[in-house]
Amino acid sequence: MRVDLFDFDLPADRIALRPASPRDAARLMVVRPGAEIGDRVVRDLPEILRPGDALVFNDTRVIPAQLEGVRERAGQVASISATLHRRLAPDRWLAFVRGAKKLRPGDLVRFGETPEACLLSGLHATIVSKDDDGVVLEFEFAGAYLDEAVARVGHIPLPPYIASKRREDAQDRADYQTVYARDEGSVAAPTAGLHFTPDLLDRLKARGVSLHFLTLHVGAGTFLPVKSDDTADHRMHPEYGLVTAETATALNTVRAAGGRIVAVGTTSLRLLESAASEDGTIRPFAAETSIFITPGYRFRAVDVLMTNFHLPRSTLFMLVSAFAGLDTMRAAYARAIATGYRFYSYGDGSLLFREDAR
């Protein structure tokens, strides 16, 4: 499909720079194909869902994967900014690097340091290789020791559309993390989950909605624009996902009893669809996925999707258009812009029903 079919004009003042407070006070657009669009708030979710439905959350935890430092070669230094996006080994990460042209294999990079102030507490890495997928960094530490060092010198990698308007601060360390985050490994938050509070989770359980967790470690590739003119020419970066046998069995039981699978976020949806067989049965899954969902895709596992409002021409807007229909989503987004919904990671939410949802 032509990528320009997924384009739209978004005023800059619709981009949220801070989340709603409290989290579940964010607006929630309810979109049922063929029905009138509804305007609710996230805290109304227990009233919208049915007893017996299953909410599926991505419990990945964001790491401070934005690293600033200097490259050293023959006594000369240059500033480097790297975003870790895929772990290759206990001591190796693949990273997107601003200033990658300055790098050569064998170069030493000192993160946590600047040309003006070299700090002994910095984190050192060697450039192994670089290509279109990014730069491979080999660190001086491995495993948990490397994780601790990254946490010490790294920054929360705010999406570019926020980072270009303000600097990361201490509040983002809490705001850019779901309340149920557990398994460290993401460099971007599963942002639909940012709307949930402990009280809302308790109210959903009291309503008879079951809560389930899987893990997809979100890579920085989620921020990359689609540069091709046709969706067939775009390549997704792989991300590691885990669906346990226990979770798969529980979700299959929900569907067999007539309940709906409600994915919280596109990351949960992409992993569930990766784990689903042709007949919709969800299988245990522990592997990388690079699934790319565009209109024409036949959904097998997910009935309802809760998600934020996405960028023009993005793979995520393509996904929601596949889920609820391109015309439906273009109309919903036009209405969201006209009525003041807040977009992107810290923005408002939408609850989308499939065209053939039960």
N, C-alpha and C positions, 0 to 999 in steps of 0.2 A: 504494500500500500504506500501511497505517497505520504511522506512525513508532514507535508504542509497541511494535510487534512486535520492534523492534530494541533494546529496553531491557533492562538487567540491572543487578544490584547489584554494585558493585565496592568492596571495602574499601579505605580510603585507604592502608593499608600495602602494597598491591600496586603502587603507583605508584613506578617506579624514579626516583630522584633523581640517580643516577650510573650510568654504563655498567659492564658487566662488564669485568674486566681479567684477562688480555688480552681484546681484543674478541671473538675467536672462542670464548671460554669460555662465552658466553651459552647458555642452554638453547634447544633447538629442538624444538618439537612437530611431529610428522609426522602429517598428517591426510589419510587416503585415504577418501573416502566409501564406506561399507559395510564398512570394515575397521577393525581395532582401532587405536586411536591409539598412536603410538610416541613415546617420550621419548629424544631424543638431545641432542647439543650441536652448535653451529654448525660446529666444526672437523671434524665427521663428514660434512659435505656431499659431499666427493668420493666417499665410500663409498655414498651414497644415490643420487646421480645416475649416469647411464650415459654411457659414451663416445659422442660424437656429439651429446649435448645441448648447448644453447647458453644461457649465462647472459647476461641483458641488464641492464646497469646504467645508472642515471641519473648522469651525470658533472657535474651542476650543482654550483656552489660557493656556499655560504651567504655572504651579505654581512652586515655588522653593521648591520642595517636598523632597529634600535630607536633612535629619536632622542628625546632629552629636551631641552627648551628652554623659552623663554618667548615669549608673544605680547605685542607692544607696540602700544598704541593711545593716542594723546593723552597720552603720558607714563605711562600705566597699564600694568602687566604682569600676566600670569597664566601659571601653569605649564601646559605642553603636553607630551603624550607621543604620539609618532607612530610607527607601524610602516609603513614603505614596503612596498607589495605588488604594484605593477605599474608598470613604466616606460612612460611615454607619449611621451616625446621625450628628446633628449639632456640637457635641463635640467628636465624635468618628471617627477614621480612622483605616482601615486595612492596615498594613505595612509589607513589607519584611524587615527583620532585620538581619544585619550581626552581629553575636554574640548572636543570639536568645537563644542558649543553656544556656546563663548566666541569662536568665530571668525567673521569676516565677510570676504567678498572684499575684497582690498586690504590686509588686515592683514599686518604684518611679523612673522615668527617667527624668533627667534634660537636655533638649536640649538647645544648644547654650552655653553649659559649657563644660569644660574639667577637668580631675583630677588635672591639674596644676593650672587652673584659673577658679574658680566658679564665674559667673557673675550674678548679680541681675536681669539682663534683659532677662534671659533665659526663656524657655517655658517648663512647667512641665506637665508630663502625668503619668498616672497609667496604669500598665499592667492589662488588663481585662482577656485575655485568649490568647492561641496560639495553632495553629495546622498547617496542611500542607498548608493551604491557607495564613498563615502569622500570625502576632501578632496584636491583637486588642488593640489600645491605646485610653484611655479616657483622654482628655485634660482638663486643668483647665479653658479654655475659650471655647466659642461656637460661631457658626455662623460667622458673619463678624469680631468679635473680634479675633476669632481663625485664620481666614484668614490673618488678619493683623500681628498676632504674627508669623505665619509660614513665611510670606513674610519677616519679620525682621530677623529671625534667619536661614532660610533655604537657600539651594543652588540649582541652576539649576541641575537636575539629568541627566547629560550627559550620553549617552549610554556607557556601559562598555568598548566597543572597542575604545572609545575616552578617557574616564576617566582613562583607564589604561596607556595611553601614555602621558597625560598632565593634569594639573589641570584646573578646571573651572575658568574663569576669567570674568571681567566685560563685555567684548565683547560678551560673550555667552548669556548674558541676552537679547541682541538685536538679535544676530544671530539665536538663537534657538527659534524664535517666528515668526509666519507668520505676514505679514503686515496687514492682516485683522483679526487677533486674537481678540476675543471679550469675550467669555464666559469662565471664569476661571474654571479649573477643571482637566486638563490633567497633567500627570507627564512625558509625552513624547510628542514631537512635531509630528504633522502630516507632515512628512518631505518633501513630494512632494510639499507641499504648500510653502516651504521656497524659492523656485525658483522665486516666483512671486514678481513683483514690481508694484507700482501704475501706472507707464507708461505702462507696459505690460497689466494690467487689462483694462486700457483705450483703448488700441489698439485692444484688443479682443472685447470690446463692439462696437467699431467703425466698426469692421469686421462683426458685426451682430451675434456674439456669446453671448448668455445670460449667466449671472452669478447668481448662486444660492448657498445658504448656509444652511448647517445643522450642528449639533453638535454631536460629539462622544468624550467623555472624555477618552483619552487613558490611560490605566493603565500600571504599571511597568511590568505586565505579558508579554507585548510585547517583553521584552528583554530575557525572560526565554527560555532556550534551550528545544528542544524536546528530552526528555530522553528515550522515548519508542522506540522500534524497528519497530513498526507498527503504522501508522497514526491513526488507529482505537482506539488505546489505549491512545491517547493524549487528554487532557482536556484543553479547553481554559478558561481563567478567564473572568468573565462577565464584561462588560463595559456599562455605561449608554449612551444612544443615544436619540436624539430628531430630528424628521422631522415634521415640522409644516404643518398644513392643507394647508396653502398658498403655501409652497414650493412643496408639493405633487401635488397640482392642476397644478402649473406652469410646472412641469416636465412632467406630463401626457399630457398636452397640446403640449409641444415640441415633444413628441414621436408621438402623433396623427397627427402632421403636417409633419412628416418625418424627424425630427431632431434627432440627436444622443445624448445620455446621456454619457458625458465624466466625469468620476470620477477622481478627483484630490486626489490621494492617496488611499491606501488600506483601510484606516479607512472610507473614504466616500463610497467606494464600499461596504464594509461589512455592513454598516448601510443601504444603499439603498437596498441591497439584503435582509436584515432582514425585511425591510418595504414593500417589493414587494409581491403581491399576485401571484398565479400560472400563471395568464395570463400576468404578467408584470406590472400591475397597481400598482403604488406607493401609499401607504396609509399613513396617519398620523401615527406617531410612537413616543411613549414616554415610554421607558422601557429599561431594560438591554438586551444586546445581547451577546451571546458567540458563534456565528456562526463560524464554522471552515470549510474553503473551500479548497478542495483538488481535483485533477483530477477526472473527472466523474460528478462533480457538474454541474447542468444546470442553467446557468445565466439567470435571468429574467428581470433585470432592466438596467444593464450597458452595453454599447456598446464599449467603449474605456476607457482605464485606463492609467493615467499618474502616474508613481511611480519611486522611486529610485531603486538602485541595492541592493539586500538583502543578508543576511547571508546564508551560506551553511546550509542545513538541517533545515531551519527555516520555521515556518508556513507561512511566507510571500512569500518565494520562492515557497512553495507549492501552494499558492494562484495564483501567476502569471503563474505558470505552468498549473493550471486548466484553466486559462483565455485564454492563447495563445497556449497552448500545451507544454508538457514536453520536447519533442525533440526540438521544436522551441526555448524554453527558455534556454535549455542547450547550444545550438549553439550560441544564442545571448550573453549569459554570457561568453562563451569562447572567443567570438570576443571582448567583452568589456574588458576582462582582457588583451588580446593580443594587443589591440590598445590604452590602457592607460586610459580607463574610470575610474573615481573615484567612490568608493563604499560607501554605507551606508548613515547615516543621513545628513552629509554635502557634500555628493557626487553628481554625475551627475544624470540625469533623463532618463527615457525611456517612450515612448508612445506606448502602446500595443493595438493592435486591436484584437478583438475576432475572432476565427476561422470562425464564421458565422456572423461577423459584417456586418452591412449594408453599 
